[in-house]
Amino acid sequence: MERILIQGGIHLFGEIAISGSKNSSLPLMAASLLSNQTLQLTNIPKLSDITTMKNLLVNLGTVIEIVDQEDNGLQLKLSSADIQNYFVPYEIESKIRASIWLLGPLLTRFGKATVSFPGGCEIGARPIDLHIAVMQALGAKIIMHHDCIDAHVDECLVGCNFSFTKVSVGATINAILAAVLAKGETNLFHCAREPEIADLCRCLNQMGAEIKGIGTTELTIIGKDRLDGTSYKVMPDRIEAGTYMIAAAVTRGDVKLLGIECDLIENLVMRMKAAGVSILQGKNFIRVKHQGPLKPVNISTQPHPGFPTDLQAQFMCLMTLAEGLSTISETIFENRFMHVRELCKMGANITIDGHDAVVQGVQSLVGAEVMASDLRASAGLVIAGLCARGETTIRGVHHLDRGYQSLEKKLSQCGAKISRITGD
């Protein structure tokens, strides 16, 4: 079993280039199913989730050419001109929740799809009821089996008016992917507004789609008969950027993040400034610098533009060293405090009360052997290890490979003593 070994207590100094967004890359890859022409994507991060989505698409018949552009990520050329298979198997799909985004493109272009129930991180219930509801509103006939979704369309999907009963990033993405080839006009209300959704919409419009209201809660989509190929550069990963921003602050360092601007992570920037961290923005970079004792700040995770749930564990680590009491409220997912027990092993003082974690700041953390439970929890534990006194060993690090390209390399370039070890 692989594990990460960290010698903590070292201030981070240097520059880190931010990779392309995983949460944008995955739906963009799924969008390749919407055209019989080639979709070229650049700035794709080198992650295990990307490999899983690639395998899913290849299984369906998509031809994918990959060019490794070193630190600039991957260039993918995806051609879905000859799709012969409409079944997404459990053996591959169980590894990644984003596999559900294949449902919309398959239904709207080919009229049929069988999709196994999706996998991903074990961070509580993430139902797919809204995905099903919007497909049915567009005219799909769906049968739910114990292990898969069997869907078909009699003739074609037809535009509709649909209001999401709660904010759902995944269902909003699936609805967009389905509606761009549906007959007529689709109006979606109470949509999620994440930047990655806007990135998808911009790419689809480049392919010939007609999506209005990008970046708002109301989208109007005029269905087209076909979409063309295009070349598109994926946006930077705001969650990766936020993770390294917090790492710089908690280690009392001075780090310049390249390829990112504050408007993508405005809520985090505001909270970190309130905690006493110096954050400076230039053209296409953010500089994070320690400037004194950390102050306690309360956060509540919310859909964009609120505080992102994917940075909750990392921010909690920052608050473990603040001078006072802070409350971290998780409103998006249940069971997303699994990192708390591991942080407490390292000397953190955290009490869970329902959806709240009450954090009493301590003077320092101490290295320990801890277990990562999911992608973002593992990032939080890496941050804790970087600032802790002594040695930290993190097990379950395969989670990190789902969302962070070259994490050890990027941190090492800023002075961190971090390495990956294979074996018992």
C-alpha positions as CSV (number, residue, x, y, z in Angstrom):
1,M,0.0,0.0,0.0
2,E,1.3,3.4,-0.9
3,R,1.7,6.1,1.7
4,I,3.0,9.6,1.9
5,L,5.7,10.6,4.4
6,I,6.0,14.3,5.5
7,Q,8.6,15.9,7.7
8,G,6.6,18.9,8.9
9,G,7.4,22.3,10.2
10,I,8.9,23.7,7.1
11,H,7.8,27.1,5.7
12,L,6.8,26.9,2.0
13,F,8.4,29.4,-0.3
14,G,8.3,29.4,-4.1
15,E,5.9,29.1,-7.0
16,I,3.3,26.5,-7.9
17,A,1.7,26.2,-11.3
18,I,-2.0,25.4,-11.1
19,S,-3.2,22.6,-13.3
20,G,-6.4,22.4,-15.3
21,S,-9.7,21.8,-13.5
22,K,-10.7,18.2,-12.9
23,N,-14.3,19.2,-12.3
24,S,-14.3,21.0,-15.7
25,S,-12.4,18.4,-17.6
26,L,-14.7,15.5,-16.8
27,P,-18.0,17.0,-18.2
28,L,-16.0,18.4,-21.2
29,M,-14.8,14.9,-22.0
30,A,-18.4,13.6,-21.7
31,A,-19.4,16.4,-24.2
32,S,-17.3,14.7,-26.9
33,L,-20.2,12.3,-27.3
34,L,-22.4,15.1,-28.6
35,S,-20.5,15.4,-31.9
36,N,-19.3,13.2,-34.7
37,Q,-16.3,15.6,-35.1
38,T,-13.2,15.8,-33.0
39,L,-13.1,17.7,-29.7
40,Q,-9.6,18.8,-28.7
41,L,-9.1,19.6,-25.1
42,T,-5.9,21.1,-23.6
43,N,-4.8,21.7,-20.0
44,I,-6.3,18.4,-18.9
45,P,-4.8,17.4,-15.5
46,K,-3.0,14.1,-15.1
47,L,-5.3,12.4,-12.7
48,S,-6.7,8.9,-12.1
49,D,-10.3,10.2,-12.5
50,I,-9.3,11.5,-16.0
51,T,-8.0,8.0,-16.8
52,T,-11.3,6.4,-15.6
53,M,-13.4,8.8,-17.8
54,K,-11.1,8.1,-20.7
55,N,-11.7,4.3,-20.2
56,L,-15.4,4.8,-20.0
57,L,-15.5,6.7,-23.3
58,V,-13.2,4.3,-25.1
59,N,-15.5,1.5,-23.9
60,L,-18.3,3.3,-25.7
61,G,-16.3,3.6,-28.9
62,T,-14.7,7.1,-28.6
63,V,-11.2,7.2,-30.1
64,I,-8.9,9.3,-27.9
65,E,-5.4,10.5,-28.8
66,I,-3.3,11.7,-25.9
67,V,-0.3,14.0,-26.0
68,D,1.5,14.6,-22.7
69,Q,2.5,18.3,-22.5
70,E,4.5,17.8,-19.4
71,D,3.7,20.5,-16.8
72,N,0.9,21.8,-19.1
73,G,-1.1,18.6,-18.6
74,L,-2.6,16.5,-21.3
75,Q,-4.0,17.3,-24.7
76,L,-6.9,15.0,-25.7
77,K,-8.3,14.6,-29.1
78,L,-11.7,12.8,-28.7
79,S,-13.6,11.5,-31.7
80,S,-17.0,9.9,-31.1
81,A,-18.0,9.5,-34.7
82,D,-18.4,5.7,-34.4
83,I,-20.2,4.9,-31.1
84,Q,-21.5,1.4,-31.2
85,N,-22.0,0.7,-27.5
86,Y,-24.4,2.5,-25.1
87,F,-23.7,0.6,-21.9
88,V,-21.5,2.1,-19.2
89,P,-20.2,-0.9,-17.1
90,Y,-20.1,-1.0,-13.4
91,E,-16.5,-2.2,-13.3
92,I,-15.3,1.1,-14.6
93,E,-18.1,3.4,-13.5
94,S,-17.9,2.4,-9.9
95,K,-14.6,4.3,-9.6
96,I,-16.0,7.7,-10.5
97,R,-19.2,9.6,-9.8
98,A,-18.9,11.8,-13.0
99,S,-19.8,8.7,-15.0
100,I,-23.4,9.7,-14.6
101,W,-22.7,12.6,-17.0
102,L,-22.6,10.1,-19.9
103,L,-26.4,9.6,-19.5
104,G,-27.4,12.9,-21.0
105,P,-25.1,12.9,-24.1
106,L,-25.9,9.2,-25.0
107,L,-29.7,9.8,-24.7
108,T,-29.8,13.1,-26.6
109,R,-27.6,11.9,-29.5
110,F,-28.3,8.2,-29.7
111,G,-31.7,7.8,-28.0
112,K,-30.6,5.1,-25.5
113,A,-28.3,4.5,-22.6
114,T,-27.7,2.0,-19.9
115,V,-25.7,3.5,-17.0
116,S,-24.6,1.7,-13.9
117,F,-24.9,3.6,-10.6
118,P,-21.9,5.9,-10.1
119,G,-19.1,5.7,-7.6
120,G,-16.5,8.2,-6.3
121,C,-15.7,9.3,-2.8
122,E,-17.7,7.9,0.1
123,I,-18.9,11.2,1.6
124,G,-22.5,10.5,2.1
125,A,-25.7,10.2,0.1
126,R,-25.5,11.9,-3.3
127,P,-28.8,10.8,-5.0
128,I,-29.3,10.9,-8.7
129,D,-33.0,11.7,-8.5
130,L,-32.7,15.1,-10.1
131,H,-30.7,13.6,-13.0
132,I,-33.6,11.2,-13.6
133,A,-36.2,13.8,-13.2
134,V,-34.8,16.2,-15.8
135,M,-34.2,13.4,-18.3
136,Q,-37.9,12.4,-17.9
137,A,-39.0,16.0,-18.3
138,L,-37.1,16.0,-21.6
139,G,-39.0,12.9,-22.7
140,A,-36.8,10.0,-21.7
141,K,-38.3,6.7,-20.6
142,I,-36.3,5.4,-17.7
143,I,-36.4,2.1,-15.8
144,M,-34.5,1.8,-12.6
145,H,-32.9,-1.5,-11.9
146,H,-31.1,-2.5,-8.7
147,D,-27.7,-1.8,-10.3
148,C,-28.3,0.4,-13.3
149,I,-30.4,2.9,-15.1
150,D,-32.0,1.8,-18.4
151,A,-33.1,4.8,-20.5
152,H,-34.4,5.3,-24.0
153,V,-36.2,7.9,-26.2
154,D,-39.0,7.1,-28.6
155,E,-38.0,9.7,-31.2
156,C,-35.9,12.5,-29.7
157,L,-35.6,14.5,-26.5
158,V,-37.8,17.6,-26.5
159,G,-37.1,20.9,-24.8
160,C,-39.0,21.6,-21.6
161,N,-39.2,23.9,-18.6
162,F,-37.5,22.4,-15.6
163,S,-36.9,23.8,-12.1
164,F,-34.4,22.0,-9.8
165,T,-35.8,21.5,-6.4
166,K,-32.4,21.9,-4.9
167,V,-29.1,23.1,-6.2
168,S,-27.2,20.3,-7.9
169,V,-24.0,20.7,-9.9
170,G,-24.2,17.2,-11.3
171,A,-27.8,17.4,-12.4
172,T,-27.3,20.8,-13.9
173,I,-24.4,19.5,-16.0
174,N,-26.4,16.5,-17.2
175,A,-29.4,18.6,-18.1
176,I,-27.2,20.9,-20.2
177,L,-25.5,18.0,-22.0
178,A,-28.9,16.6,-22.8
179,A,-30.7,19.8,-23.8
180,V,-28.1,21.1,-26.4
181,L,-29.4,18.5,-28.9
182,A,-33.0,18.3,-27.8
183,K,-35.7,19.6,-30.1
184,G,-36.8,23.1,-29.3
185,E,-36.1,25.3,-26.3
186,T,-35.2,24.2,-22.7
187,N,-35.5,26.6,-19.8
188,L,-33.7,25.5,-16.6
189,F,-34.4,27.2,-13.3
190,H,-32.5,27.2,-10.0
191,C,-29.3,25.9,-11.7
192,A,-26.0,25.5,-10.0
193,R,-23.6,28.4,-10.9
194,E,-20.2,26.8,-10.4
195,P,-17.5,28.2,-12.7
196,E,-16.9,24.7,-14.1
197,I,-20.5,24.7,-15.4
198,A,-19.9,28.0,-17.1
199,D,-16.7,26.5,-18.6
200,L,-18.7,23.6,-20.1
201,C,-21.3,26.0,-21.5
202,R,-18.6,28.1,-23.2
203,C,-17.1,25.1,-24.8
204,L,-20.5,23.8,-26.0
205,N,-21.3,27.2,-27.5
206,Q,-18.0,27.0,-29.4
207,M,-19.2,23.7,-30.7
208,G,-22.4,25.3,-32.0
209,A,-24.7,25.1,-29.1
210,E,-26.9,28.0,-28.1
211,I,-26.9,28.5,-24.3
212,K,-27.9,31.8,-22.7
213,G,-27.7,32.9,-19.1
214,I,-24.2,31.4,-18.5
215,G,-23.1,31.9,-14.9
216,T,-26.7,32.5,-13.6
217,T,-29.3,30.3,-12.0
218,E,-31.5,30.4,-15.2
219,L,-30.3,28.9,-18.4
220,T,-32.1,28.9,-21.8
221,I,-30.9,26.3,-24.3
222,I,-32.0,26.3,-27.9
223,G,-31.5,22.7,-29.2
224,K,-29.5,22.1,-32.3
225,D,-29.5,19.3,-34.9
226,R,-25.8,18.8,-34.5
227,L,-22.7,20.1,-32.8
228,D,-19.3,20.6,-34.4
229,G,-15.8,19.9,-33.1
230,T,-13.6,22.6,-31.5
231,S,-10.4,23.2,-29.6
232,Y,-10.8,24.3,-26.0
233,K,-8.5,25.0,-23.1
234,V,-9.8,23.9,-19.7
235,M,-10.0,26.5,-16.9
236,P,-7.6,26.3,-13.9
237,D,-8.5,24.1,-10.9
238,R,-9.8,26.5,-8.2
239,I,-9.9,23.7,-5.6
240,E,-6.2,22.8,-6.2
241,A,-5.4,26.5,-6.0
242,G,-7.3,26.9,-2.7
243,T,-5.6,23.9,-1.3
244,Y,-2.1,25.3,-2.0
245,M,-3.2,28.8,-0.7
246,I,-4.1,27.2,2.6
247,A,-0.9,25.2,2.7
248,A,1.1,28.3,2.2
249,A,-0.7,30.1,5.0
250,V,-0.7,27.3,7.5
251,T,3.1,26.7,7.1
252,R,3.8,30.4,7.5
253,G,5.2,30.6,4.0
254,D,5.2,32.8,1.0
255,V,3.9,31.1,-2.2
256,K,3.0,32.5,-5.6
257,L,0.3,30.5,-7.5
258,L,0.6,30.8,-11.2
259,G,-2.3,30.5,-13.7
260,I,-5.1,31.5,-11.3
261,E,-6.9,34.7,-10.3
262,C,-8.9,35.6,-7.2
263,D,-12.3,35.8,-8.9
264,L,-12.5,32.0,-9.2
265,I,-12.1,31.6,-5.5
266,E,-13.4,34.9,-4.1
267,N,-15.1,33.4,-1.1
268,L,-12.0,31.6,0.1
269,V,-9.9,34.7,-0.5
270,M,-12.3,36.7,1.7
271,R,-12.2,34.1,4.5
272,M,-8.4,33.8,4.4
273,K,-8.0,37.6,4.6
274,A,-10.4,37.6,7.6
275,A,-8.1,35.0,9.2
276,G,-5.2,37.4,8.8
277,V,-3.5,36.0,5.7
278,S,-2.0,38.3,3.2
279,I,-3.3,37.7,-0.3
280,L,-2.1,39.7,-3.3
281,Q,-3.4,39.3,-6.9
282,G,-1.5,40.1,-10.1
283,K,-2.2,39.2,-13.7
284,N,-2.8,35.5,-13.7
285,F,-1.3,34.8,-10.3
286,I,-2.1,34.9,-6.6
287,R,0.5,35.4,-3.9
288,V,-0.2,34.1,-0.4
289,K,2.0,35.2,2.5
290,H,1.9,34.6,6.2
291,Q,1.7,37.9,8.2
292,G,1.0,37.1,11.8
293,P,-1.2,35.0,14.1
294,L,-4.2,33.3,12.5
295,K,-7.7,34.6,13.6
296,P,-10.7,32.3,13.9
297,V,-13.2,32.5,11.1
298,N,-16.6,30.7,10.8
299,I,-17.6,29.2,7.5
300,S,-20.6,27.4,6.2
301,T,-20.3,25.4,2.9
302,Q,-22.7,26.6,0.3
303,P,-23.2,26.2,-3.5
304,H,-21.2,28.7,-5.6
305,P,-20.6,31.6,-4.9
306,G,-20.6,30.4,-1.3
307,F,-17.7,28.6,0.4
308,P,-16.9,25.4,-1.5
309,T,-17.4,22.1,0.3
310,D,-14.3,20.8,-1.5
311,L,-12.2,23.2,0.6
312,Q,-13.9,22.5,3.9
313,A,-11.3,20.0,5.2
314,Q,-8.4,22.2,4.1
315,F,-9.8,25.3,5.8
316,M,-10.5,23.3,9.0
317,C,-6.9,22.5,9.1
318,L,-6.1,26.2,8.9
319,M,-8.5,26.9,11.8
320,T,-6.9,24.3,14.0
321,L,-4.0,26.8,14.5
322,A,-6.1,29.9,14.8
323,E,-6.1,31.8,18.1
324,G,-9.7,31.1,19.3
325,L,-12.9,29.2,18.5
326,S,-14.3,28.7,15.0
327,T,-17.2,26.8,13.6
328,I,-17.2,24.9,10.3
329,S,-20.7,24.0,9.1
330,E,-21.1,21.4,6.3
331,T,-24.4,21.9,4.5
332,I,-23.7,20.1,1.2
333,F,-22.8,16.6,2.1
334,E,-23.4,14.3,5.1
335,N,-20.5,12.3,6.5
336,R,-17.9,14.8,5.3
337,F,-16.1,15.2,8.7
338,M,-14.2,11.9,8.5
339,H,-10.9,13.8,8.6
340,V,-11.7,15.2,12.1
341,R,-10.7,12.1,13.9
342,E,-7.4,12.0,12.0
343,L,-6.7,15.7,12.8
344,C,-7.4,15.0,16.4
345,K,-4.7,12.3,16.4
346,M,-2.3,15.1,15.4
347,G,-3.4,17.3,18.4
348,A,-6.3,19.3,17.0
349,N,-9.1,20.2,19.3
350,I,-12.3,19.6,17.3
351,T,-15.8,18.6,18.4
352,I,-18.5,17.5,16.0
353,D,-22.1,18.6,16.7
354,G,-24.4,17.4,13.9
355,H,-23.5,19.4,10.8
356,D,-21.1,21.6,12.7
357,A,-17.4,21.1,13.7
358,V,-16.3,23.4,16.5
359,V,-12.6,24.0,16.3
360,Q,-10.6,25.3,19.3
361,G,-7.3,26.5,17.9
362,V,-4.1,24.9,19.4
363,Q,-0.5,26.1,19.4
364,S,0.8,23.4,17.1
365,L,0.0,20.0,15.5
366,V,2.1,17.0,16.0
367,G,3.0,14.4,13.3
368,A,1.1,11.1,13.4
369,E,0.1,8.1,11.3
370,V,-3.3,8.9,9.7
371,M,-5.7,7.5,7.2
372,A,-7.2,9.4,4.3
373,S,-10.9,8.7,3.7
374,D,-11.6,10.7,0.6
375,L,-10.1,13.1,-1.9
376,R,-10.4,16.4,-0.1
377,A,-9.9,14.9,3.4
378,S,-6.6,13.5,2.2
379,A,-5.6,17.0,1.0
380,G,-6.5,18.4,4.5
381,L,-4.2,15.8,6.1
382,V,-1.3,16.7,3.8
383,I,-1.7,20.3,4.9
384,A,-1.8,19.2,8.5
385,G,1.4,17.1,8.0
386,L,3.2,20.1,6.4
387,C,2.7,22.3,9.4
388,A,2.9,19.6,12.2
389,R,6.0,19.1,14.3
390,G,7.8,15.8,13.4
391,E,6.8,13.1,10.9
392,T,3.4,12.4,9.5
393,T,2.5,9.2,7.5
394,I,-0.7,9.3,5.4
395,R,-2.3,6.1,4.2
396,G,-5.0,5.8,1.6
397,V,-3.2,8.3,-0.6
398,H,-4.8,6.9,-3.8
399,H,-7.5,9.4,-3.1
400,L,-5.0,12.2,-3.8
401,D,-4.3,10.9,-7.3
402,R,-8.0,11.5,-8.2
403,G,-7.7,15.3,-7.8
404,Y,-4.1,16.6,-7.5
405,Q,-1.5,16.4,-10.3
406,S,2.1,16.0,-9.1
407,L,1.2,17.1,-5.5
408,E,4.5,15.9,-4.0
409,K,6.6,17.5,-6.8
410,K,4.8,20.9,-6.5
411,L,5.2,21.0,-2.7
412,S,8.8,19.8,-2.8
413,Q,9.6,22.7,-5.2
414,C,8.5,25.0,-2.4
415,G,10.7,23.3,0.2
416,A,8.4,20.7,1.6
417,K,9.9,17.4,2.7
418,I,7.3,15.0,1.2
419,S,7.7,11.7,-0.5
420,R,5.6,8.7,-1.6
421,I,6.6,5.3,-0.3
422,T,5.4,2.0,-1.8
423,G,5.1,-1.2,0.3
424,D,4.2,-2.2,3.8
